Amino acid sequence: MDLGSTDAYISLATGLVGALIGGLFTLRGTTRAHGLALKKEEAADRERMITTLMLLRLEIVGSWELFDEECGDDLLAQSEGTPFLNILPIGSNPFPIYDSGPPALNLLPRELAKDVVHFYMRAKGLVAAIEMNNRDYEQALQHARARLLSHAERAHEAGETLSDEAHDEVFSHSVDFMAGQLGMGDTADSIRSLAQELAPIVQRITKEVDELFIPVLDKSKRLS
């Protein structure tokens, strides 16, 4: 039985070895390319996370500082059950960055993400309470204006003039009365409670985000 020439076996073996080596190099190249792609994707995810955190930090700190400047000290100084007789301007969309649903929110560290979500849940409750307080205070003012007009008309019919002191007393008493009827003291307590809950959350978010940024900022300084 003719088993073939030695040259044929050598040629076959050489071909098999070459194919095996080629396959190994191809697999190695594919693995390396996949690893580089994963690293590139991780770097892109981290960049998106940092950008998202920068924007959220700006929105959180900015909105909190604005609230504190507008009413923080006055509100905290009030005793429990005291109506907050003030109108605070609230935009139609106070949290545009968070409400836009940043795609990298799911990339944030677990505890930081929990704090961010917690802040916005409570902050939206705070906004709703402020909007209620604004509406109720405006209603109290309208009631006071109507009462003041009624007193002025009666004084005029009696041939009298309503003094400045009487004017202020009627107006103030009318506002206080309607504020009590509308439960504005309870609303003020809610606003104050939410503000006290939010203060440490804002501090934690600011601290954690800044600590994440420090290595990035240091690296940028070294490269510049």
C-alpha positions as CSV (number, residue, x, y, z in Angstrom):
1,M,0.0,0.0,0.0
2,D,1.5,3.3,-1.1
3,L,1.4,5.8,1.8
4,G,2.7,8.7,-0.3
5,S,6.0,10.5,-0.4
6,T,7.8,12.1,2.6
7,D,7.7,15.4,0.8
8,A,3.9,15.3,0.8
9,Y,3.7,14.7,4.6
10,I,6.2,17.5,5.2
11,S,4.2,19.8,3.1
12,L,0.9,18.8,4.9
13,A,2.5,19.3,8.3
14,T,4.0,22.6,7.3
15,G,0.6,23.8,6.1
16,L,-1.1,22.7,9.4
17,V,1.5,24.4,11.5
18,G,1.2,27.6,9.5
19,A,-2.5,27.5,9.8
20,L,-2.3,27.0,13.5
21,I,0.2,29.8,14.0
22,G,-1.8,32.1,11.8
23,G,-4.9,31.3,13.8
24,L,-3.1,32.0,17.1
25,F,-1.9,35.4,15.8
26,T,-5.4,36.2,14.5
27,L,-7.0,35.3,17.9
28,R,-4.3,37.3,19.7
29,G,-5.0,40.3,17.5
30,T,-8.7,40.0,17.9
31,T,-8.4,39.7,21.7
32,R,-6.1,42.7,21.8
33,A,-8.5,44.8,19.7
34,H,-11.4,43.8,21.9
35,G,-9.4,44.8,25.0
36,L,-8.6,48.2,23.5
37,A,-12.2,48.7,22.5
38,L,-13.3,48.0,26.1
39,K,-10.7,50.4,27.5
40,K,-11.9,53.0,25.0
41,E,-15.5,52.5,26.0
42,E,-14.6,52.6,29.7
43,A,-12.8,55.9,29.1
44,A,-15.8,57.3,27.2
45,D,-18.1,56.2,30.0
46,R,-15.9,57.9,32.6
47,E,-15.9,61.1,30.6
48,R,-19.7,61.1,30.3
49,M,-19.9,60.4,34.0
50,I,-17.6,63.4,34.8
51,T,-19.5,65.7,32.5
52,T,-22.8,64.6,34.0
53,L,-21.6,65.1,37.5
54,M,-20.2,68.6,36.7
55,L,-23.6,69.6,35.3
56,L,-25.6,68.1,38.1
57,R,-23.3,69.7,40.7
58,L,-23.7,73.1,39.1
59,E,-27.5,72.7,39.1
60,I,-27.7,71.4,42.7
61,V,-25.4,73.9,44.2
62,G,-26.8,76.8,42.2
63,S,-30.4,76.1,43.1
64,W,-29.6,75.5,46.7
65,E,-27.6,78.7,47.0
66,L,-30.4,80.7,45.4
67,F,-33.0,79.2,47.8
68,D,-30.7,80.0,50.7
69,E,-30.2,83.6,49.6
70,E,-33.9,84.1,48.9
71,C,-35.3,82.8,52.2
72,G,-33.0,80.5,54.1
73,D,-32.1,82.6,57.1
74,D,-35.6,84.2,57.4
75,L,-37.4,80.9,57.2
76,L,-35.1,79.1,59.7
77,A,-35.5,81.9,62.2
78,Q,-39.3,81.6,62.3
79,S,-41.0,79.7,65.1
80,E,-43.0,76.6,64.3
81,G,-46.4,77.3,62.9
82,T,-45.6,80.8,61.7
83,P,-46.7,81.5,58.1
84,F,-43.9,82.5,55.7
85,L,-45.3,85.7,54.2
86,N,-43.2,85.9,51.1
87,I,-43.4,85.1,47.4
88,L,-40.4,83.2,46.0
89,P,-40.0,83.2,42.2
90,I,-40.0,79.6,40.8
91,G,-39.3,79.0,37.1
92,S,-41.5,76.6,35.1
93,N,-38.6,74.1,35.0
94,P,-36.2,74.6,37.9
95,F,-34.2,71.4,37.2
96,P,-33.6,71.3,33.4
97,I,-30.4,69.2,33.6
98,Y,-31.8,66.4,35.8
99,D,-35.2,66.4,34.0
100,S,-33.4,66.0,30.6
101,G,-32.5,62.5,31.9
102,P,-28.7,62.6,31.5
103,P,-27.7,59.2,29.9
104,A,-24.7,58.8,32.3
105,L,-26.7,59.0,35.5
106,N,-26.5,55.2,35.7
107,L,-22.7,55.4,35.6
108,L,-22.4,57.3,38.9
109,P,-21.1,55.6,42.0
110,R,-24.0,53.8,43.9
111,E,-24.1,56.0,47.0
112,L,-23.6,59.2,45.1
113,A,-26.4,58.3,42.7
114,K,-28.7,57.6,45.7
115,D,-27.9,61.0,47.1
116,V,-28.5,62.7,43.8
117,V,-31.9,61.0,43.3
118,H,-32.7,61.8,47.0
119,F,-31.9,65.4,46.5
120,Y,-34.1,65.9,43.4
121,M,-37.0,64.0,45.0
122,R,-37.0,66.2,48.0
123,A,-36.1,69.3,46.1
124,K,-39.2,68.9,43.8
125,G,-41.3,68.5,47.0
126,L,-39.8,71.7,48.2
127,V,-40.6,73.5,45.0
128,A,-44.2,72.2,45.2
129,A,-44.5,73.5,48.8
130,I,-43.1,76.9,47.8
131,E,-45.5,77.2,44.9
132,M,-48.4,76.4,47.3
133,N,-47.1,79.0,49.7
134,N,-46.9,81.6,46.8
135,R,-50.5,80.9,45.8
136,D,-51.8,81.1,49.4
137,Y,-49.9,84.3,50.1
138,E,-51.2,85.9,47.0
139,Q,-54.7,84.9,48.1
140,A,-54.1,86.4,51.5
141,L,-52.9,89.6,49.9
142,Q,-56.1,89.8,47.7
143,H,-58.2,89.2,50.8
144,A,-56.4,92.0,52.6
145,R,-56.8,94.4,49.7
146,A,-60.5,93.7,49.6
147,R,-60.9,94.2,53.4
148,L,-58.8,97.4,53.2
149,L,-61.0,98.8,50.4
150,S,-64.1,97.9,52.4
151,H,-62.8,99.8,55.4
152,A,-61.8,102.8,53.3
153,E,-65.3,103.0,51.7
154,R,-67.0,102.9,55.1
155,A,-64.7,105.6,56.4
156,H,-65.4,107.7,53.3
157,E,-69.2,107.3,53.8
158,A,-68.8,108.4,57.4
159,G,-66.8,111.4,56.3
160,E,-63.6,110.1,57.8
161,T,-60.2,109.4,56.5
162,L,-58.4,106.1,57.2
163,S,-55.1,106.9,58.9
164,D,-51.9,105.3,57.8
165,E,-51.7,103.4,61.1
166,A,-55.3,102.0,60.7
167,H,-54.5,101.2,57.1
168,D,-51.5,99.1,58.1
169,E,-53.3,97.4,60.9
170,V,-56.3,96.4,58.8
171,F,-54.1,95.1,56.0
172,S,-51.7,93.2,58.3
173,H,-54.6,91.7,60.4
174,S,-56.4,90.6,57.2
175,V,-53.3,88.9,55.8
176,D,-52.6,87.1,59.0
177,F,-56.2,86.0,59.3
178,M,-56.4,84.5,55.7
179,A,-52.9,83.0,56.1
180,G,-54.2,81.1,59.2
181,Q,-57.3,80.0,57.3
182,L,-55.2,78.6,54.5
183,G,-52.9,76.8,56.8
184,M,-49.8,78.7,55.7
185,G,-48.1,77.9,59.0
186,D,-48.1,74.2,58.2
187,T,-46.8,74.9,54.7
188,A,-43.9,77.0,56.1
189,D,-43.1,74.1,58.5
190,S,-43.0,71.7,55.5
191,I,-40.6,74.0,53.6
192,R,-38.4,74.4,56.6
193,S,-38.3,70.6,57.3
194,L,-37.4,69.8,53.7
195,A,-34.7,72.5,53.7
196,Q,-33.2,71.0,56.8
197,E,-33.2,67.6,55.3
198,L,-31.7,68.8,52.0
199,A,-28.8,70.8,53.6
200,P,-26.6,67.7,54.5
201,I,-27.4,66.0,51.2
202,V,-26.1,69.0,49.2
203,Q,-22.9,69.0,51.3
204,R,-22.4,65.3,50.7
205,I,-22.9,65.5,47.0
206,T,-20.6,68.5,46.7
207,K,-17.9,66.8,48.7
208,E,-18.1,63.5,46.9
209,V,-18.1,65.1,43.4
210,D,-15.2,67.3,44.3
211,E,-13.2,64.3,45.5
212,L,-13.9,62.5,42.2
213,F,-12.7,65.6,40.3
214,I,-9.5,66.1,42.2
215,P,-7.5,63.3,40.4
216,V,-8.8,64.5,37.0
217,L,-7.9,68.1,37.8
218,D,-4.4,67.1,39.0
219,K,-3.8,65.1,35.8
220,S,-4.9,68.0,33.7
221,K,-2.4,70.3,35.5
222,R,0.4,67.8,35.0
223,L,-0.3,67.6,31.2
224,S,-0.5,71.4,30.8
